Amino acid sequence: MANQNSLPLYEKFWYKHNYKRVTESLLSVLLLWLLGYRVISINNYSFPWFVAFLCESWFTISWFLALTTEWSPAVTKTYPDRLLQSVQELPPVDLFVTTADPELEPPIITVNTVLSLLALDYPAHKLACYVSDDGCSPLTFYALQEASKFAKFWVPFCKKYEVQVRAPLRYFFDKPEVSTANNTPKFKQEWLKMKDMYDQLSRKIDLDSFTKSNPCLGEFATFSNTERTNHPSIIQVIWENNESLADGLPHLIYISREKRPKQPHHFKAGAMNVLTRVSGLITNAPFMLNVDCDMIVSNPKIVLHALSILLDPKGEKEVAFVQCPQQFYATLKDDPFGNQMTILFKNLAPGLAGLQGPFYGGTNCFHRRKVIYGRSPDNIEKGSGISDEEFKEKFGASKDFLKSAAFALKGRIYSPNDINISNVVDVASQVAGCGYEYGTGWGKQVGWIYGSISEDVLTGLTIHEKGWRSELCTPSPIPFTGFAPGGGPTSMAQQKRWATGMLEIFICKHCPIISSLFRKLTLRQCLAYMWIINWGLQPVFEVCYACLLAYCIITNSNFLPQDLGICIPIAFFAIYKVYTVCEYLAAGLSVREWWNNQRMSRITSMNAGFCAFLSVLLKLLRISETVFDVTKKDLPPTGNVLDDKDAGRYTFDESVVFLPGTTILLLQLTAMVIKLLGLQPPVPTPSRNGSGLGEIFCSVYLMICYWPFLRGLFETGKYRIPMSTICKAAILTCLFVHLCRRIITS
């Protein structure tokens, strides 16, 4: 073994974007000038002026939160070759995959993710793949069984020919990989054989064909008399690497935790905690990778890259988790739904890497088990420091699990002889029960933290507030790729869930402000968390600003400066638009993609974000609880589907999430009709000015942003806004106009 102990296993480099800093500083000055102008313009004081000042003050705060987050970006470089030379034996890694509904998340997608994990470039006897099925679906279980049979051929094929993308769904339908190894007749023959086997696999696990058969016979008898929210724990060992072969297949274990109708199950966070406990009993690996069911491995060496950070002498003492970015494949041209977030990830991820570290994103993340068990950097080398009784209260009553938890906290690793899966399945079923966590620290002190439907960000926050750092891992090629949700209902549901979860974090005891004042969250990391929490707060001010436009036109008042002060918002608008266009062009993106993201940022915020705010408000008032909506995952388009003109069209349903946007659009249209027909009231006093070109321009700009909604008023089928939503929006618009008239007459 070469002596590499003096060389780091990874390095971090900070860099500066001087042009970016200068431009953003100029925009900051313009925002402050605008606020200062409003304060000193005493003659213009009015109700619209005051509302505009409040909204613009919040927009300025939001701008500074984003500015401080992205100010000092950093990038990490890993050295997996040094890792292989510096360790005698690679540590075990447990792989977690979560799925919740076979209809919203087709099993073929989960199967491809699992296959890509089983084919990682890592000793197979050091890996164990656990699949959590919160839908308790016999189809998912059957799909995994068939996938394990296919994997016996697929994994050797991938490693023999050094296949880069090891999910067959992508490998067989993307452009073929070019190398000297795959340019032989033998390879082409094997390729055709594998393609035929994968096609057979896809047909076998088709939902329609499966439901026609009897799914509750033989091995599927466990699923008889089960419902999605009412069933016992089901743990099935699909494949076990009995001989601990390094070139074999990793363990593959199916888990469906117990659910009962009146028992809280805490959504994905609860599923992750069950995976942690069950895997702790079986393999108890010191490191855990969790991925969503649609996030396939695109870099088979990613485990080595992540461990280069986690096993580095400095990283072992400071780094709790390694987050890989979320990126997407089979995307629609020009991002018509604005959900690929290319520029956001490009700016946000390096910015966070330069602070205390990136947020935990809920997927593509490597965790230290001891950190998930509540260990802080201060006592990383010490024992648990608590009595046996306290240990039991924290981790639960299972003696076997308590033993494994103590093992993990001491940094000890199971040897292959310690692992006997069949002997612990019954005990594992106990810790997967819905009553196991009662009276314990699960969800409060250890594991994934409860209290927000954005359990990922909340869990990462509780780790950061203990003083841990996290690191961003961005090797080339990119480590994971997923499929971006479609437009309309699916995307809105996802964005609403994120914004709702952010607001729940803001009102819980782990609020970043409290964590920064009384715990070990750094100030700039606190501001970074506040920036994403602002996704649920800013929509309120955006909706107010949009309503203010209509109010001023209807009442013939103004909120924009009428003198030379108008130059300030004009300059900000022009510089900001040119600056963001340049950002997109520099990243190799199109002007059309820039515009799609500009308009969708308005639509998403004022619809999904505003509804998220209302749902959290209702939760605070104890009227209703927030709901975790599973994001629908469609099969990636292949062939000519990418060129389908309807693929980028916006769709609607009867969800209330489309009501704010429809109302805002009708408000702007009504205001413009009143303006064009000359139905505005006269200006009350000669010293006051009526609505001017500024208000009209902003209203027209907002209507252009809402072009998908405008088209949705006249389209048919799923592309049309439902009549019930239009009627509700029309009623709200009439009430708003009536209120404006009452204010005028009074």
C-alpha positions in Angstrom: 0.0 0.0 0.0 1.4 3.4 -1.0 1.9 6.0 1.7 -0.7 8.6 0.9 -1.5 9.7 4.5 0.1 13.1 4.0 -2.2 13.9 1.1 -5.8 14.9 1.6 -8.5 12.8 0.1 -10.4 15.9 -1.0 -9.8 19.6 -1.3 -12.1 22.6 -1.4 -11.4 25.6 -3.6 -13.1 29.0 -3.2 -13.5 31.2 -6.3 -14.9 34.7 -7.1 -17.2 35.9 -9.9 -16.2 39.6 -9.9 -18.6 40.5 -12.7 -21.5 38.8 -10.8 -20.6 40.5 -7.6 -20.4 44.0 -9.2 -23.7 43.6 -11.0 -25.5 42.2 -7.9 -24.0 45.0 -5.7 -25.3 47.6 -8.2 -28.8 46.0 -8.1 -28.6 46.1 -4.3 -27.9 49.8 -4.4 -30.8 50.4 -6.7 -33.2 48.6 -4.3 -32.0 50.6 -1.4 -32.4 53.8 -3.4 -35.9 52.9 -4.2 -36.8 52.4 -0.6 -35.0 55.6 0.4 -36.9 57.5 -2.3 -40.2 56.2 -0.9 -39.3 57.3 2.6 -38.3 60.8 1.7 -41.2 61.4 -0.8 -43.6 62.7 1.9 -46.0 64.3 -0.7 -46.6 60.9 -2.3 -47.7 59.1 0.9 -50.8 57.1 0.4 -52.2 53.6 1.0 -50.8 52.2 -2.3 -47.4 53.9 -1.6 -47.3 52.3 1.9 -48.2 48.8 0.6 -45.6 49.1 -2.2 -43.0 50.1 0.4 -43.7 47.1 2.6 -43.6 44.7 -0.4 -40.4 46.2 -1.8 -38.8 46.1 1.6 -39.4 42.4 1.7 -38.1 41.9 -1.8 -35.0 43.7 -0.8 -34.5 41.5 2.2 -35.0 38.5 0.0 -32.4 39.8 -2.5 -29.8 40.2 0.3 -30.5 36.7 1.6 -29.8 35.3 -1.9 -26.8 37.6 -2.2 -25.1 36.5 1.0 -25.8 32.8 0.1 -24.1 33.0 -3.3 -21.4 35.5 -2.4 -18.5 33.1 -1.8 -18.9 29.9 -3.9 -16.7 26.9 -3.5 -16.1 23.6 -5.3 -14.7 20.3 -3.9 -12.3 18.0 -5.7 -12.1 14.4 -4.6 -9.3 11.9 -5.0 -10.7 8.4 -5.0 -7.4 6.9 -6.1 -5.8 8.2 -2.9 -8.7 6.7 -1.0 -8.0 3.3 -2.4 -4.4 3.6 -1.5 -4.9 4.9 2.0 -7.4 2.4 3.4 -6.8 -1.3 3.9 -10.5 -2.2 3.5 -13.4 -0.1 2.2 -16.3 0.3 4.7 -19.8 -1.1 4.1 -22.5 1.3 2.7 -26.2 0.8 3.0 -28.3 2.0 0.1 -31.9 3.3 0.7 -34.6 3.6 -2.0 -38.0 5.0 -1.2 -41.2 4.6 -3.1 -44.8 5.2 -2.0 -47.4 4.5 -4.7 -47.1 2.1 -7.7 -49.5 4.3 -9.8 -47.8 7.6 -9.1 -44.3 6.0 -9.1 -44.3 3.2 -11.7 -42.3 0.2 -10.5 -40.2 0.1 -13.7 -38.7 3.5 -12.6 -37.9 2.1 -9.1 -36.4 -1.0 -10.7 -34.1 1.0 -12.9 -32.9 3.0 -9.8 -32.2 -0.3 -8.0 -30.4 -1.8 -10.9 -28.1 1.2 -11.2 -27.3 0.9 -7.5 -26.6 -2.9 -7.6 -24.2 -2.2 -10.4 -22.1 0.4 -8.6 -18.3 0.1 -8.9 -17.8 -1.0 -5.3 -17.3 -4.4 -3.7 -20.7 -6.1 -3.8 -20.3 -7.7 -0.4 -19.9 -4.2 1.1 -23.3 -3.0 -0.2 -26.9 -3.7 0.8 -29.9 -2.2 -1.0 -33.0 -1.6 1.1 -36.2 -0.6 -0.8 -39.0 1.0 1.3 -42.4 0.5 -0.2 -44.9 2.8 1.6 -47.7 1.6 -0.8 -47.4 -2.0 0.3 -47.7 -3.0 -3.3 -47.3 -6.7 -4.4 -46.5 -5.3 -7.9 -43.5 -3.4 -6.5 -42.3 -6.5 -4.7 -42.8 -8.6 -7.8 -40.9 -6.1 -9.9 -37.9 -6.2 -7.5 -37.9 -10.0 -7.6 -37.8 -10.0 -11.4 -35.2 -7.2 -11.3 -32.9 -9.3 -9.1 -33.0 -12.1 -11.7 -32.2 -9.6 -14.5 -29.4 -8.1 -12.4 -27.5 -11.4 -12.4 -26.9 -10.7 -16.1 -27.0 -6.9 -16.2 -24.4 -6.1 -13.5 -21.7 -8.3 -15.0 -22.5 -6.8 -18.4 -22.1 -3.3 -17.1 -18.8 -4.0 -15.4 -17.4 -6.0 -18.3 -18.0 -3.3 -20.8 -17.5 -0.4 -18.3 -21.0 1.0 -19.0 -21.4 4.5 -17.6 -25.1 4.9 -17.2 -26.2 1.6 -15.5 -30.0 2.1 -15.6 -31.2 0.1 -18.6 -34.1 2.5 -19.2 -31.6 5.2 -20.1 -28.8 3.0 -21.5 -30.9 1.4 -24.2 -32.8 4.5 -25.2 -30.1 7.2 -25.1 -27.4 7.6 -27.7 -25.1 4.6 -27.5 -21.9 4.9 -25.5 -18.8 4.9 -27.6 -15.7 3.0 -26.5 -13.3 0.4 -27.9 -14.8 -2.3 -25.7 -18.3 -1.9 -27.2 -17.3 -1.8 -30.8 -17.0 -5.6 -31.3 -19.4 -8.2 -32.7 -19.5 -10.0 -29.4 -20.5 -6.8 -27.6 -23.3 -6.1 -30.1 -24.6 -9.7 -29.7 -24.6 -9.3 -25.9 -26.2 -5.9 -26.2 -29.1 -7.2 -28.2 -29.5 -10.1 -25.7 -29.6 -7.6 -22.7 -32.0 -5.4 -24.6 -34.3 -8.3 -25.2 -34.1 -9.4 -21.6 -34.9 -5.8 -20.4 -37.9 -5.6 -22.8 -39.2 -8.9 -21.3 -38.7 -7.5 -17.8 -40.7 -4.3 -18.6 -43.6 -6.3 -20.0 -43.7 -8.6 -16.9 -44.1 -5.8 -14.5 -46.6 -3.8 -16.4 -49.4 -2.7 -14.0 -52.3 -3.8 -16.2 -51.0 -7.3 -16.9 -50.0 -7.8 -13.3 -53.5 -6.9 -12.0 -55.1 -9.5 -14.3 -53.2 -12.3 -12.5 -53.8 -13.3 -8.9 -51.2 -11.4 -6.9 -51.9 -13.0 -3.5 -50.7 -16.6 -4.1 -47.4 -18.2 -3.1 -44.8 -15.7 -2.1 -47.4 -13.0 -2.4 -49.7 -14.4 0.3 -48.2 -11.9 2.7 -50.0 -9.2 0.8 -53.4 -10.7 1.1 -56.0 -8.7 3.0 -53.6 -5.7 3.1 -54.5 -2.1 2.4 -52.1 0.8 1.6 -52.7 2.4 5.0 -53.6 -0.7 7.0 -51.1 -3.6 7.0 -48.5 -5.3 9.2 -44.7 -5.0 8.6 -43.5 -6.9 5.6 -39.8 -7.6 5.2 -38.7 -9.9 2.4 -35.1 -10.8 1.5 -35.1 -10.8 -2.3 -31.4 -11.6 -2.7 -28.7 -12.4 -0.2 -25.0 -12.4 -1.0 -24.4 -15.5 1.2 -20.9 -16.1 0.1 -19.8 -12.5 0.5 -18.6 -12.3 -3.1 -17.0 -9.0 -4.0 -18.0 -9.5 -7.7 -21.5 -10.8 -6.9 -24.7 -8.9 -6.2 -25.4 -6.9 -3.1 -28.1 -7.8 -0.7 -31.6 -6.7 -1.8 -34.2 -6.4 0.8 -37.9 -5.3 0.5 -39.5 -3.4 3.4 -43.0 -2.2 3.9 -43.4 -0.8 7.4 -46.5 -1.3 9.4 -49.3 1.2 9.0 -52.6 1.6 10.8 -55.4 4.1 10.0 -55.3 6.1 13.2 -51.5 5.9 13.7 -49.3 8.7 12.5 -46.7 7.5 10.0 -44.8 10.8 9.4 -44.6 10.4 5.6 -41.1 9.9 4.1 -39.3 10.8 7.4 -41.0 7.8 9.1 -40.1 5.5 6.2 -36.4 6.6 6.4 -36.3 6.0 10.1 -37.7 2.4 9.6 -35.0 1.9 6.9 -32.4 3.1 9.3 -33.5 0.7 12.1 -34.0 -2.3 9.9 -30.6 -1.8 8.2 -29.0 -1.3 11.6 -30.1 -4.7 12.6 -29.0 -6.4 9.4 -25.9 -4.8 8.0 -25.4 -1.7 10.2 -23.1 0.0 7.7 -21.4 3.2 9.0 -22.5 5.1 5.9 -25.9 5.3 4.2 -26.9 6.6 0.8 -30.5 7.5 0.2 -32.1 8.2 -3.2 -35.6 8.7 -4.5 -37.0 6.0 -6.7 -36.4 8.0 -9.8 -32.8 9.1 -9.2 -30.6 6.7 -11.1 -26.8 6.5 -10.8 -25.0 8.1 -13.7 -21.5 7.8 -12.2 -20.8 4.3 -10.9 -17.8 5.5 -8.9 -19.8 7.9 -6.8 -19.5 5.9 -3.6 -15.7 6.3 -3.8 -16.0 10.0 -4.4 -18.3 10.5 -1.5 -16.1 8.4 0.9 -13.1 10.4 -0.1 -14.8 13.3 1.8 -16.2 11.2 4.6 -13.0 9.3 5.3 -10.6 12.2 5.0 -8.9 12.9 8.3 -10.5 16.3 8.5 -13.8 15.2 7.0 -14.2 12.5 9.6 -14.2 15.1 12.4 -16.3 17.8 10.7 -18.5 16.4 7.8 -21.8 14.8 8.6 -23.2 14.2 5.1 -22.2 14.5 1.5 -24.8 15.9 -0.8 -24.8 15.4 -4.6 -26.8 17.8 -6.7 -30.1 16.9 -8.3 -30.0 17.0 -12.1 -32.4 15.8 -14.7 -32.3 13.8 -18.0 -34.8 13.5 -20.9 -35.8 17.1 -20.2 -38.1 19.1 -22.5 -36.4 21.7 -24.7 -36.2 25.2 -23.2 -37.6 24.1 -19.9 -41.2 25.2 -20.6 -42.4 24.5 -17.0 -39.4 26.1 -15.3 -38.8 23.1 -13.1 -35.3 22.0 -14.2 -33.8 24.8 -12.0 -30.5 24.7 -13.9 -29.3 28.2 -12.9 -30.6 27.9 -9.4 -28.6 24.8 -8.7 -25.6 26.3 -10.5 -25.6 29.3 -8.2 -27.1 27.9 -5.0 -25.1 24.7 -4.6 -21.5 26.3 -4.8 -22.7 29.2 -2.7 -23.8 26.8 0.1 -20.6 24.8 -0.3 -18.7 27.9 0.6 -20.6 28.2 3.9 -21.4 25.5 6.5 -22.4 23.3 3.6 -25.3 22.4 1.3 -28.7 21.6 2.6 -29.8 18.0 2.8 -31.9 17.6 -0.4 -33.8 14.4 0.5 -32.0 12.3 -2.2 -28.5 11.7 -3.5 -27.0 12.1 -0.1 -24.5 10.0 1.9 -25.0 10.1 5.6 -22.9 9.0 8.6 -25.0 6.6 10.6 -23.6 7.8 13.9 -24.7 11.4 13.0 -28.2 10.2 12.2 -28.1 8.5 15.7 -27.6 12.0 17.2 -23.9 12.2 17.6 -22.4 15.7 17.6 -18.8 16.7 16.6 -18.0 17.5 20.3 -18.3 13.9 21.4 -17.4 12.1 18.1 -14.6 10.2 19.8 -16.3 9.6 23.1 -18.9 7.0 24.2 -22.6 7.6 24.3 -22.2 9.3 27.7 -25.7 8.2 28.8 -27.0 5.4 31.0 -28.5 2.2 29.6 -32.0 3.4 30.6 -31.6 6.7 28.8 -30.1 4.8 25.8 -33.3 2.6 25.7 -35.6 5.7 26.0 -33.7 7.2 23.0 -33.5 4.3 20.7 -36.4 2.0 21.7 -37.0 -1.3 23.5 -35.4 -3.7 21.0 -32.3 -5.2 22.7 -30.9 -6.3 19.3 -31.3 -2.8 17.9 -29.8 -1.2 21.0 -26.7 -3.5 20.6 -26.4 -2.5 16.9 -26.8 1.3 17.8 -24.1 1.1 20.4 -21.9 -0.7 17.9 -22.4 2.0 15.3 -21.8 4.9 17.8 -18.5 3.3 18.7 -17.5 3.3 15.0 -17.4 -0.5 14.8 -18.3 -2.4 11.7 -20.0 -5.7 11.3 -17.9 -8.5 9.7 -19.5 -10.8 7.1 -19.7 -13.4 9.8 -21.8 -11.1 12.0 -24.5 -10.7 9.2 -27.2 -13.4 9.1 -30.2 -11.8 7.5 -32.7 -14.6 7.9 -32.1 -14.7 11.7 -33.0 -11.0 12.2 -36.1 -10.6 9.9 -38.5 -11.2 12.8 -36.7 -8.7 15.0 -36.6 -6.3 12.1 -40.3 -6.6 11.7 -40.7 -5.4 15.3 -38.6 -2.2 14.8 -40.6 -1.6 11.6 -43.9 -1.5 13.6 -45.9 1.7 13.9 -45.8 1.6 17.7 -42.1 1.1 18.1 -41.3 4.9 18.2 -43.7 5.8 21.0 -41.9 7.3 23.9 -38.5 7.2 22.1 -36.2 9.9 20.6 -37.0 8.9 17.0 -38.0 11.9 15.0 -37.0 14.2 17.8 -33.4 13.5 18.8 -32.4 10.7 16.4 -33.1 9.8 12.9 -35.0 11.9 10.4 -36.7 14.7 12.3 -40.5 15.1 12.3 -42.4 18.3 12.2 -42.2 19.3 8.6 -43.2 17.7 5.3 -39.8 18.9 4.0 -38.2 16.4 6.4 -35.0 16.5 4.4 -34.2 20.2 5.0 -35.3 20.0 8.7 -33.1 17.0 9.3 -30.1 18.7 7.7 -30.8 21.8 9.7 -30.7 19.9 13.0 -27.4 18.3 11.9 -25.9 21.7 11.0 -27.1 23.3 14.3 -25.0 20.7 16.2 -21.9 22.1 14.6 -21.5 19.6 11.7 -20.6 20.7 8.2 -21.7 19.1 5.0 -20.0 19.0 1.6 -21.1 19.1 -2.0 -19.8 16.3 -4.2 -19.8 17.1 -8.0 -17.5 14.7 -9.8 -17.6 14.3 -13.5 -19.7 12.8 -14.9 -22.6 13.9 -12.8 -23.4 11.3 -10.1 -27.2 11.1 -10.2 -29.9 12.1 -12.7 -33.7 12.1 -12.3 -36.8 13.0 -14.3 -38.2 16.5 -13.8 -42.0 16.5 -13.1 -44.4 17.5 -15.8 -46.1 20.9 -15.9 -49.3 22.0 -14.3 -50.7 19.9 -11.4 -47.6 17.7 -10.8 -45.1 20.5 -10.7 -47.4 22.7 -8.6 -48.0 20.0 -6.0 -44.3 19.5 -5.6 -43.6 23.2 -5.3 -46.5 23.6 -2.8 -45.1 20.8 -0.7 -41.6 22.3 -0.6 -42.9 25.8 0.3 -45.2 24.3 3.0 -42.4 22.4 4.5 -40.2 25.5 4.6 -42.8 27.4 6.5 -43.3 24.6 9.0 -39.5 24.7 9.7 -39.8 28.5 10.2 -42.5 28.0 12.9 -40.9 25.0 14.7 -38.4 24.9 17.5 -35.6 24.4 15.0 -36.1 27.7 13.3 -32.8 28.8 11.8 -32.8 32.1 13.7 -33.1 30.2 17.0 -30.5 27.7 15.9 -28.1 30.6 15.0 -28.6 32.4 18.3 -28.5 29.5 20.8 -26.9 26.6 18.9 -24.0 26.2 16.4 -25.6 27.3 13.1 -23.3 29.9 11.6 -24.9 33.3 10.8 -24.5 33.1 7.0 -25.8 29.5 7.0 -28.8 30.8 9.0 -29.4 33.4 6.3 -29.1 30.7 3.6 -31.8 28.7 5.4 -33.9 31.8 5.7 -33.6 32.3 1.9 -35.2 29.0 1.1 -37.8 29.4 3.9 -38.6 32.7 2.1 -40.0 30.6 -0.7 -43.1 30.2 1.5 -43.2 33.9 2.7 -42.4 35.9 -0.4 -45.5 34.8 -2.3 -47.7 36.8 0.1 -45.9 40.0 -0.9 -45.9 39.1 -4.6 -49.7 38.5 -4.5 -50.1 41.9 -2.7 -48.0 43.6 -5.3 -50.0 42.0 -8.1 -53.3 43.1 -6.5 -51.8 46.6 -5.9 -51.4 46.9 -9.7 -55.1 46.2 -10.3 -56.1 48.4 -7.4 -54.2 51.4 -8.7 -55.6 51.1 -12.2 -59.2 50.6 -11.0 -59.0 53.5 -8.5 -56.9 55.7 -10.7 -54.2 56.0 -8.1 -50.5 55.2 -8.3 -47.7 53.5 -6.4 -44.8 54.0 -8.8 -42.9 57.3 -8.9 -44.3 59.9 -11.3 -41.2 62.1 -11.5 -37.5 61.3 -12.1 -37.7 58.7 -9.4 -39.3 56.3 -11.9 -35.7 55.9 -13.3 -34.8 53.8 -10.3 -37.3 50.9 -10.9 -36.7 51.1 -14.7 -33.0 50.8 -14.2 -33.4 47.9 -11.8 -35.8 46.1 -14.2 -33.5 46.6 -17.2 -30.2 45.7 -15.6 -31.7 42.7 -13.8 -33.2 41.3 -17.0 -30.1 41.8 -19.1 -28.0 40.3 -16.3 -30.1 37.2 -16.0 -30.2 36.7 -19.8 -26.4 36.8 -19.8 -26.3 34.2 -17.0 -28.4 31.8 -19.1 -26.4 32.4 -22.3 -23.1 31.9 -20.4 -24.5 28.6 -19.2 -25.2 27.5 -22.8 -29.0 27.9 -22.4 -31.4 29.8 -24.7 -33.2 33.1 -24.3 -36.5 31.2 -24.6 -35.5 29.0 -21.6 -34.6 32.2 -19.7 -38.1 33.6 -20.4 -39.8 30.4 -19.5 -38.1 30.4 -16.1 -38.9 34.1 -15.6 -42.6 33.7 -16.1 -42.8 30.4 -14.3 -41.1 31.8 -11.3 -44.0 34.3 -11.0 -46.7 31.6 -11.7 -45.2 29.1 -9.2 -44.7 31.6 -6.4 -48.1 33.2 -6.6 -49.9 29.9 -6.9 -48.1 27.0 -5.2 -46.2 29.3 -2.7 -49.3 31.3 -1.8 -51.4 28.2 -1.2 -48.6 26.8 0.9 -48.7 29.9 3.1 -52.5 29.5 3.5 -52.2 25.8 4.4 -49.6 26.5 7.1 -51.8 29.4 8.4 -54.7 27.0 8.7 -52.4 24.6 10.5 -51.5 27.3 13.0 -55.2 28.1 13.5 -55.8 24.3 14.1 -58.3 24.2 11.3 -56.5 21.6 9.2 -53.2 19.7 8.9 -50.7 19.9 6.0 -50.7 17.0 3.6 -47.7 15.2 2.0 -48.5 14.9 -1.7 -46.5 12.3 -3.6 -45.0 13.7 -6.8 -46.2 11.8 -9.9 -43.3 10.4 -11.8 -43.9 9.6 -15.4 -41.8 7.4 -17.6 -39.2 9.5 -19.4 -40.1 10.3 -23.0 -38.2 8.4 -25.7 -37.8 8.8 -29.4 -40.1 11.3 -31.1 -42.0 12.1 -27.9 -39.4 14.8 -27.1 -40.5 16.6 -30.3 -44.2 16.4 -29.4 -45.7 19.9 -29.5 -48.1 19.2 -26.7 -45.3 18.0 -24.3 -44.6 21.6 -23.3 -48.2 22.7 -23.0 -49.5 23.7 -19.5 -52.2 21.5 -18.0 -54.7 22.2 -15.2 -57.0 20.3 -12.9 -59.5 21.4 -10.2 -56.9 21.8 -7.5 -57.2 25.0 -5.5 -53.6 25.7 -6.3 -54.7 27.3 -9.6 -57.2 29.7 -8.0 -54.8 32.5 -7.0 -53.2 32.7 -10.5 -56.6 32.6 -12.2 -57.9 35.4 -9.9 -54.8 37.5 -10.5 -55.1 37.2 -14.3 -58.8 38.2 -14.2 -58.0 41.1 -11.9 -55.5 42.4 -14.4 -57.8 41.9 -17.3 -60.7 43.7 -15.5 -58.4 46.6 -14.6 -57.3 47.0 -18.2 -60.9 46.9 -19.4 -61.8 49.6 -16.9 -58.9 51.7 -18.1 -59.7 51.3 -21.8 -63.4 52.1 -21.3 -62.6 55.2 -19.3 -64.4 53.9 -16.2 -61.8 55.1 -13.8 -62.8 57.7 -11.3 -61.3 61.2 -11.5 -58.2 62.0 -9.5 -59.5 63.2 -6.1 -57.1 66.2 -5.6 -55.0 68.2 -8.1 -51.8 67.3 -6.1 -52.3 63.6 -6.7 -51.5 61.8 -9.9 -53.6 59.0 -11.4 -52.3 55.7 -12.6 -49.7 56.1 -15.2 -47.7 54.1 -17.8 -45.7 52.4 -15.1 -48.7 50.6 -13.6 -50.1 49.8 -17.0 -46.7 48.3 -18.1 -46.4 46.2 -15.0 -50.0 44.9 -15.4 -49.4 44.0 -19.1 -46.1 42.3 -18.1 -47.8 40.2 -15.5 -50.5 39.1 -18.0 -47.8 38.1 -20.4 -46.2 36.0 -17.6 -49.6 34.4 -17.1 -49.9 33.5 -20.8 -50.5 29.8 -20.0 -53.4 30.8 -17.8 -54.8 33.2 -20.4 -54.7 30.4 -23.0 -56.2 28.1 -20.4 -59.4 30.3 -20.3 -60.1 29.3 -23.9 -58.5 25.8 -24.4 -60.3 22.5 -24.1 -59.6 19.3 -22.2 -56.8 19.1 -19.7 -55.3 22.3 -21.1 -58.4 24.4 -20.0 -58.8 25.9 -16.6 -61.8 24.1 -15.0 -65.0 26.1 -15.0 -65.3 25.8 -11.3 -61.9 27.5 -10.8 -62.9 30.3 -13.3 -66.2 30.9 -11.5 -64.5 31.1 -8.1 -61.9 33.5 -9.5 -64.6 35.6 -11.1 -66.4 35.9 -7.8 -63.2 37.0 -6.0 -62.5 39.5 -8.8 -66.0 41.0 -8.4 -65.5 41.3 -4.7 -62.2 43.0 -5.2 -63.6 45.5 -7.7 -66.5 46.2 -5.4 -64.2 46.8 -2.5 -62.2 49.2 -4.7 -65.4 51.1 -5.5 -66.4 51.3 -1.9 -63.0 52.8 -1.0 -63.4 55.4 -3.8 -66.9 56.4 -2.6 -65.8 56.6 1.0 
